[in-house]
Amino acid sequence: MEWQQLLGFYQVVRLGSFTRAADATFRTQSALSQQVKALEAELGCLLLERLGKRRLRLTEAGEKLFSFAESVLGRFEALKEELGDRQGLRPGRLSLAAPFTTLFHLLPRFLQSYLQQFPQVELTLLDRPQAVVLSLVKEGEVDLGLALESLVPKDLAARRWLPVETVLLAPPGHPLTRLKRVTLRQIARHPLILPPRESGRRRLLEEQFRKLGLAYHVILESTNVELSALYVELGLGVGFATLARGIAPPTSRNLVFLPLPHYFKPDHLAVVRRRDKVLSHHKRAFINLLFGDTIP
C-alpha cells in the first residue's frame, strides 16, 4: 500500500466523486481509479461500489479502510503541525465553529489571551447554528466546535464546559411575568419567537407542545438571541434563549427573564471534537485555556 493510494482513496470517499477528488489531489480521474483498483487488488476485496455514473458507495471493507485512512492522515497532519510548531517552520492552524452568541459573548477574552501566547497560529472562526457546528466537526472541516452537550452525537467527543439554562424572554408588564410558574399552555397563547426548525431546542419544544395538544403561532424564526431579544422588547412575541454561565443577558434590552427548569433539563455548553482526531500542541493549548488548565 502506497501513501498516495491511501490519500487518493480517502479524497474520493470524502468528496464522493472521482472528479472532485482529482481536482483536490491534482491527479487525473484515471490515475485515481487505478490507485483504488490497486488497493482493492492488494487487499483482495472490493472497496467502492459504483452506482450509476455519479454515485459511489463504500463496502464494509471500504468503510474500515476509510476509518483507517482518516486516523492515519489525521495523525500525520498533527505530526506536521507539531514539528512545525517546535521548529518555527510554519504557523499552526486552529479552526473552530460555534453559534453567534457563544462567539460574541464568551470567546473574545479567551481568544485574545490565546493569540498573545500563540501569535503564529492561523485562526479560523465560523459563526454557525449548533446543528451545523456538529456537522462540521463530524466531517473534519473544523478542529473544534462549541455546542450543547445534549445535542452531541455519541460518535463525537464532548468535554463539558459551562452550565446553561433555558429561559423565556418577555417584555416588562407582559401577562406571563406576573405568574409564579409559567406553563407551556400559557406560553402557547402568545406569538412565539423560536429558533429554526432544525434546532434541537425547537424540536424539543414542539414535541412538548404536541404532547399537550397545544396550537401555537410562530411569528419569527431567529438563530440569534440578540435579534430575538430585540423583537421581544418590541412586543412582537415571547422568545426562548439558552444562556450559559458567563454570558450576560442582553442588558441593553428592556426584558424579563423567566426560568423554565420544569420543562428543560440542565444542560452544558461543551467543547466538541472527533474522537479519532489527534490534536497538536497549540490546539490542546486552546482547550486548556478554556478550562483554566496549565498549558504545558
N, C-alpha and C positions, 0 to 999 in steps of 0.2 A: 504494500500500500504506500503510495507516494503522497507527500504533503499536498501538492496541487490537486490531486484526485479528490482528497478529502475536502479541501476547500471548495472545489467546484461542485461537488455533490451537496455540500451544505448550502451554498448560494442558490442552487437550483430549487432545493426544498424550501428554503426561507422565502424566496421570491416567487415561488410557484410557477416558474417559467424558465425554459432554456434561453429564451430571448433576453429576458431581463437579467438573468444570471450571466449571460455572455457579456452584456454591457458592463456589469459590475466587476467582472474579473478580467476584462479586456482580452477575451478569447472569442473564438467563433463558436456558434452553436454546435457545429460538427465536432469540434475539439472537446467540448463539454460532454457531448453524447458519448464520445469514445472513452472519456475518463470514467463516466458512470458504468459503461459496459465493462471496462477493465476491472472496476471494483466488484461488479457482480460476478465476473469470471473468477477473480481471486477468492472471493468469499463463498462462491458456489451457490448463490441464491439470488432471487430477483429482489431488487431494492425499490424500484419505481414501476408502477403500472400506468400506462398511458391511456387515458380515457378520451377518445376522440383526438382532435388535433391540438387542443389547448389545455386540457385538464390532466393533472398528474395526481396520483395517489400513492402514498407510502404503503409498502407492505409491512408486515410485522417486523421483518428483518431490517427494512429501511428505517422504521421508527427507532429501533435500537441503535443503528449506526448514526442516525441524525442526533440522538441524545449524546452519543459518544463524541461526535464531532463538535457539538455545542460546548461540551465540557472541555475538550482539548483546546479548541480555538479560544475559548474564554480564558483559560489558564495561560495560554500563550500571550494573549493581549495584556493580561495582568502582569506577566513577567516582563514584557517590553516596557510597560509603564513604570514598573518598579525599578528596572535598570536605568531607564531614562531619568527618573526622579533622582536616583542616587548619583548619577554621573553628570547630571545637568545637561544631557544631550538634547532633550526635547521637553516641552511642557506637558504636564499631565492633563487629563481631561476629566471633568465631572459633569454629568447630566442628571437633572432632577426635574420631576414633574409633580405639580401639586395644584389644588384648587386656588382660585384667586385670593380668597380670604386668608388662607394659610400663607401664601406668598406675600401678601400685603401686610398682615399684622404680625406674623410670628417670625419669619425668617430673616428680615433685614439685619437685625443686630448680630445674628449668628453668622450671616454671610460676610458682614463687614469684618468681624473678628477672624473668620476663616481666611479671607483673602489677604489679611495682614500677615498671617502666618505662611500662606501658600500663594504668594503673588504670581507665581508662574503658571498656576492652574488655569486652563481654559474652561470657563464655566458656561453651561447652557441650562437655562431655566425655562420650563414650559408651563404656562397657565392653562390647565385643562380640568374638566369635570372629573370627579372621582372614578367613574367607570372607565374613562379614557386613560387616566393615570395608571390604573391597574393593567389595562391592556398594553400600554407602552412598556411597563416593567416586564410583563409576561413575554412580550415579543423581543425583549432585549434592546429596545430603542432608547431606553434611558437606564442609567445605573440604579437610581433610587426613586422612590415615589413616597408621597405622604397621603394617606387616605385613612378612612375609618376602619378600625380593626375588624368590625363586624362584617365588612364588605370584602375583606381579603380572602381570596380562594385558598384552599389548603395547599395547592401546589406552589404557592409563593411563601417566602419567609417574612414574617412581620414581627417587629420589635415594638412593644407598647411604649408610647412616648408620653402624651398628655391626656388627662381625662377630659371628656366632653359631655355636655348636656344639651338636650333639645328643648328649646323654649318657643313660646308663641309670642310673636310681636304684635302689639296693638297700640293704637294711639291713646293718649290720656283721655279719660272720660268715656271710653268705649264700654258698652254694657258688660263685656267679658271681664273687664278689670275690676268689677265690683263683686265678682264671685269668689268664694273661698277656694273652690275646687272646680276647675274648668273641665267640662266633659266634651267628647267628640261630638255628641249630639248637639250641644250648644254651639260648638265651633262651626259645624256644618251649616248652620243657619246664616252664616255670613260669607260674603265673597272671599275666596281664598287666593293667596299668593303662594305658589308652590314651586319646587324645583321641577325640571323637565321629567318626562315620563321614565327615562332611562335611569333616573336617580334611585338608589336603593331606599333612601328615606321616603321618596314619593311612593314607591311600590308598597312599602310597609304601611304607610298612612292610608292609601287607597284600599289595601286589604282589610284594614280595620273598619273603614267606612262600609265596605261591602258586607262584612260580617254582621254589622249592626243594621244593615238595610237602609243606610242613610244616603239621601240625594245631596249633592253638593255642586257648587259652581266655582270653577277655577277662572279667575279674572285675569291672572298674569302668571306666566311661567318665567322663572328667573334662576340663573345659576349663581347669581351674585348677591350676597347678603346685603351689601350696601344699596344695591338697586331695590331689593325687596323692602328694606327699611325706609327708603325714600317714599315709595308708594303707599306703604302702611301709614306713614306720617301724614300723607295727603288724604287719607281716609278712603283709599281705593278698596282696601280689604285688610284681612289679618294674614300674617305670614308665619312661616316656621324658619328657625335658624338653629344650626348646631354650633355652639360656642365652646371653644377649647380654653382651658386654663391658660392665661397669658394673653388671650385675645380680649381686649377691652370691648365691651358692647359699643355700637356706634353712637357715642355720647353726643355727637353733633346733632343727632336726631332727637326729636321730642317723642319718645317711645316708652312703653311699659313692657317689661319682660316677664312673661308668665311661665314658670317652670311646669313641665309635664312629666314628672318621674313616674306617674301611674300608667303612662302609655309607652314610654320609651325607656328601655333598659339602659343602664350606664354603659358608656362606650369609651373608646380611647382613639386618639389620633395615633397612627403607627407609622414607623419607617418600614417601607416595603422594598424587598429586592428578590431576585430569583435565587432559589436555593442552590443552584449549581454555579452561580456567578462568584468568581474569586475577585475580591476587591483589593486593589493596590493600596499602598500606604496612605496616599493622600485622600483616597475615598473613605478608608476606615477612619481617618482623622476627622473627617466631617461628621460622621456618625458619633464619634467620641465627643466631639464638641457639643452636639445637640443634647447629649446625655450628661454633660459635665464630667466626662471621664478624662483621665490624663492621656494626653497624646504621646505615644511612645516615640 
